[in-house]
């Protein structure tokens, strides 16, 4: 039976991957609203006799506003697509692959330091994939049973 130090060393790659995923989820882009506000303040400070400079800055501000609106609309579309997801055949394929990977990992030498941690992670991934696959299958069966409006 592996000791705590071996389990900790075996869990390091999994913990590193989880931390990388958390860090990637917390990355934020530039604050376009703040930049636009600063540019508008700068536009007010430019003397009225420098019309070319004022026009160029105004075009830049308009372009940022258009980009902000486009980004917001695209983000809304992606959110709507993500919330309306009902599952499909890929969930079943992921579940089957997770089961197969778990079976393969069971046949790997149990003396490896990361064997137990990885096996537990694979079981958790298999359960989550199974829940998604079952949800998709149940929704598909529910739609198939409903009488169709003619």
Secondary structure, 3 states (H helix, E strand, C coil): CCCHHHHHHHHHHHHHHHHHHHHHHCCCCCCHHHHHHHHHHHHHHCCCCCHHHHHHHHHHHHHHHHHHHHHHHHHHHHHHHHHCCCCCHHHHHHHHHHHHHHHHHHCCCCCCCCHHHHHHHHHHHHHHHHHHHHHHHHHHHHHHHCCCCC
